[in-house]
Amino acid sequence: MPGRRRRPSDGTSSDRPPERSAAPQRISDARLGSGTGRSALEWFAILDGVSATRLSHEQIARLLVDRFEVASWWAQGITVRYE
C-alpha cells in the first residue's frame, strides 16, 4: 500500500526513534574540559565555593549560565555531575 511503512524484521516500528537507556550519560572529563575550559574538579570547587549544595538543579544550572557564562547545555552537564 502506498504511504504505509514496513516493519523491520526485528518487530520494532520503523517510524519510532530507537529507545534510549534510562541511565544518564556522563560527560567525560576530557570533553567537559575542552567544552568549558575547566575540569569537573574545577567546576565542583567553584560550585562548592558558592554553596551550591543548597541550591536546586535549576538554580545551579542558572548560576552557571548567568554568573559564569557557561552555555546552557554544558551547564546542565556540569550540574548533573555535581549532583
PLY file of the C-alpha trace (Angstrom):
ply
format ascii 1.0
element vertex 83
property float x
property float y
property float z
element edge 82
property int vertex1
property int vertex2
end_header
0.00 0.00 0.00
1.29 3.48 -0.75
2.25 5.53 2.30
2.40 2.51 4.58
5.67 1.84 6.37
7.10 -1.62 6.59
8.12 -3.02 9.93
11.75 -4.02 10.32
12.41 -7.71 10.75
13.13 -7.25 14.47
9.48 -6.34 15.11
10.04 -2.70 16.02
8.12 0.07 14.32
10.16 1.88 11.70
8.50 5.24 12.44
9.71 5.43 16.04
13.15 6.55 17.14
15.23 3.93 18.93
14.68 3.82 22.66
17.39 5.28 24.83
18.76 3.90 28.02
17.17 5.32 31.16
20.63 5.76 32.69
22.00 9.28 32.17
25.07 9.60 30.00
28.02 11.17 31.81
30.16 13.71 30.00
33.80 12.66 30.07
36.34 14.81 31.89
38.19 15.44 28.63
35.07 16.56 26.82
33.95 18.75 29.72
37.36 20.38 29.87
37.52 21.04 26.14
33.95 22.34 26.06
34.09 24.64 29.07
37.77 25.34 29.66
37.58 23.88 33.17
37.73 20.35 34.55
34.94 18.77 36.57
37.01 19.22 39.75
37.44 22.93 39.00
33.70 23.34 38.45
32.95 21.44 41.65
35.30 23.69 43.63
33.62 26.77 42.14
30.17 25.44 42.97
31.23 24.46 46.50
32.60 27.99 46.91
29.15 29.46 46.28
27.39 26.87 48.50
25.64 25.30 45.51
24.80 22.20 47.55
21.91 24.25 48.96
20.54 25.05 45.51
18.16 23.13 43.27
19.24 21.66 39.94
17.60 24.56 38.12
19.30 27.15 40.35
22.74 25.60 39.86
22.34 25.47 36.08
21.08 29.07 36.01
24.02 30.19 38.18
26.48 28.60 35.75
24.81 30.31 32.80
24.32 33.74 34.38
27.42 34.17 36.53
29.99 32.02 34.75
28.68 32.40 31.18
28.52 28.66 30.58
26.36 27.58 27.63
23.12 26.02 28.87
23.92 22.54 27.50
27.24 22.48 29.37
25.60 23.94 32.46
23.18 21.01 32.55
26.05 18.52 32.21
28.05 20.16 34.96
25.01 20.29 37.23
24.16 16.61 36.70
27.74 15.62 37.51
27.80 17.89 40.57
24.60 16.46 42.00
0 1
1 2
2 3
3 4
4 5
5 6
6 7
7 8
8 9
9 10
10 11
11 12
12 13
13 14
14 15
15 16
16 17
17 18
18 19
19 20
20 21
21 22
22 23
23 24
24 25
25 26
26 27
27 28
28 29
29 30
30 31
31 32
32 33
33 34
34 35
35 36
36 37
37 38
38 39
39 40
40 41
41 42
42 43
43 44
44 45
45 46
46 47
47 48
48 49
49 50
50 51
51 52
52 53
53 54
54 55
55 56
56 57
57 58
58 59
59 60
60 61
61 62
62 63
63 64
64 65
65 66
66 67
67 68
68 69
69 70
70 71
71 72
72 73
73 74
74 75
75 76
76 77
77 78
78 79
79 80
80 81
81 82
